[in-house]
Amino acid sequence: MTTGRVEAINVGPAEQLPAPVERVRADAGKGLVGNRYYFEDGAKPGQALTLIAAEALEAMAAENGIEITAAESRRNVLTRGIDVNALVGRRFRVGDVECVGVELCHPCKHLESMTKPGVIKGLANRGGLNADILTDGEIAVGAEVVAVD
């Protein structure tokens, strides 16, 4: 699918679980204001924004019996209705914020150590997307997520 919606947004400092917010300011090339991966001097490719599909978390629960929240996934934006894997190398919008998908965001040992055993296997090939933010704007719960190329 090439269109979806934002179901949740999570931001926060490095040593804490990200907190849900209704909206967040996105700064081109830097990240989400208030997030652990916000870089005043500019983010490295793929560090500014992370997304994960609600369907991926639901599939992991159904197939492996492992349930984690959107915040526990440590991804910034929880989507529904769009294949985030298909956005690698593509431009897309989250609300009025233009982004580009850089690479898949694979689950890691750190994520598993902060959540539950089996998360690495459960989220294999569906752990989300690392993206760059190309334009300033605001991302809000309910915003449309649309592939633009």
Phi, psi and omega per residue, in radians:
M1 nan 2.583 -3.126
T2 -1.936 0.105 3.086
T3 -2.420 2.400 3.101
G4 -2.629 -2.870 -3.129
R5 -2.405 2.722 3.025
V6 -1.457 2.128 3.102
E7 -1.681 -0.536 -3.124
A8 -2.734 2.692 3.076
I9 -2.267 2.372 -3.140
N10 -2.304 2.238 3.078
V11 -2.450 2.735 3.084
G12 2.966 3.016 -3.133
P13 -1.228 2.914 -2.995
A14 -1.028 -0.754 -2.990
E15 -1.627 0.201 -3.136
Q16 -2.210 2.767 3.028
L17 -1.158 2.320 3.118
P18 -1.003 2.538 -3.120
A19 -1.792 2.496 3.095
P20 -1.220 2.444 3.060
V21 -2.340 2.767 3.131
E22 -1.437 -0.499 -3.138
R23 -2.741 2.737 -3.126
V24 -2.606 2.568 3.085
R25 -1.450 2.290 3.086
A26 -1.899 2.198 3.114
D27 -1.889 2.172 -3.121
A28 -0.918 2.260 3.077
G29 1.301 -0.055 -3.055
K30 -2.062 -0.752 -3.124
G31 2.263 -2.791 3.140
L32 -1.697 2.224 -3.116
V33 -1.023 2.251 3.137
G34 1.573 -0.037 -3.121
N35 -1.626 2.727 3.131
R36 -1.071 -0.532 3.101
Y37 -1.807 1.014 2.985
Y38 -1.967 2.159 -3.048
F39 -2.101 1.847 -3.131
E40 -0.977 -0.634 -3.114
D41 -1.558 0.070 3.114
G42 1.908 2.299 3.135
A43 -1.419 2.624 3.002
K44 -1.235 2.768 -3.141
P45 -0.907 2.243 3.083
G46 1.487 0.033 -3.110
Q47 -1.672 -0.271 -2.986
A48 -1.267 -0.566 -3.017
L49 -2.638 2.425 3.028
T50 -2.200 2.487 -3.139
L51 -2.274 2.641 3.020
I52 -2.519 2.548 -3.134
A53 -1.480 2.360 3.057
A54 -0.984 -0.623 -3.140
E55 -1.077 -0.542 3.112
A56 -1.185 -0.753 3.117
L57 -1.155 -0.686 3.119
E58 -1.171 -0.682 3.125
A59 -1.151 -0.716 3.113
M60 -1.069 -0.717 3.123
A61 -1.139 -0.769 -3.106
A62 -1.201 -0.720 -3.047
E63 -1.495 -0.567 -3.029
N64 -2.102 -0.077 -3.116
G65 1.210 0.348 -3.114
I66 -1.901 2.046 3.136
E67 -1.958 2.248 2.998
I68 -2.339 2.703 3.119
T69 -1.436 2.929 3.065
A70 -1.019 -0.743 3.123
A71 -1.107 -0.723 3.138
E72 -1.135 -0.416 3.100
S73 -1.188 -0.290 -3.137
R74 1.091 0.351 3.013
R75 -1.678 2.632 -3.072
N76 -1.300 -0.730 -2.997
V77 -2.174 2.176 3.042
L78 -1.676 2.144 -3.117
T79 -1.891 2.890 2.980
R80 -2.505 2.341 3.026
G81 1.619 0.060 3.106
I82 -2.335 2.421 3.117
D83 -1.404 1.729 -3.095
V84 -1.139 -0.513 3.089
N85 -1.058 -0.597 -3.123
A86 -1.270 -0.107 -3.129
L87 -1.586 -0.040 3.084
V88 -1.067 2.201 3.128
G89 1.378 0.080 -3.097
R90 -2.039 2.671 3.004
R91 -1.498 2.502 3.098
F92 -2.644 2.836 3.088
R93 -2.005 2.470 2.955
V94 -2.057 1.787 -2.954
G95 1.139 -2.197 3.111
D96 -1.737 0.163 -3.123
V97 -1.640 2.102 3.105
E98 -1.528 2.402 -3.082
C99 -2.376 2.973 2.985
V100 -2.393 2.342 3.102
G101 -1.300 2.262 -3.086
V102 -1.750 -0.906 -3.098
E103 -2.837 2.835 3.052
L104 -1.154 2.572 3.128
C105 -1.821 1.626 -3.067
H106 -1.341 2.527 3.078
P107 -1.157 2.611 -3.071
C108 -2.271 3.019 3.141
K109 -1.073 -0.627 3.132
H110 -1.089 -0.791 3.105
L111 -1.044 -0.802 -3.132
E112 -1.115 -0.665 -3.139
S113 -1.176 -0.449 -3.136
M114 -1.574 -0.166 -3.087
T115 -2.150 -1.762 -3.052
K116 -2.468 2.595 3.046
P117 -1.006 2.434 3.115
G118 1.723 -0.118 -3.114
V119 -1.105 -0.674 -3.137
I120 -1.038 -0.867 3.131
K121 -1.157 -0.746 -3.078
G122 -1.142 -0.508 3.140
L123 -1.849 0.190 3.112
A124 -0.981 2.248 3.138
N125 1.119 0.239 3.053
R126 -2.619 0.569 -3.109
G127 -1.469 -0.047 3.066
G128 2.092 -2.892 -3.023
L129 -2.382 2.338 2.966
N130 -1.652 2.314 -3.055
A131 -2.422 2.807 3.012
D132 -1.797 2.571 3.067
I133 -1.705 2.134 -3.059
L134 -1.706 -0.474 -3.134
T135 -2.324 2.576 3.065
D136 -1.195 2.655 3.065
G137 2.913 -2.883 -3.132
E138 -2.142 2.444 3.054
I139 -1.956 2.264 -3.099
A140 -2.266 2.650 3.027
V141 -1.012 2.336 -3.116
G142 1.666 -0.204 3.134
A143 -1.127 2.634 3.118
E144 -1.370 2.515 3.029
V145 -2.017 2.083 -2.997
V146 -2.361 2.254 2.978
A147 -1.241 2.337 -3.103
V148 -1.920 -0.118 3.026
D149 -2.515 nan nan
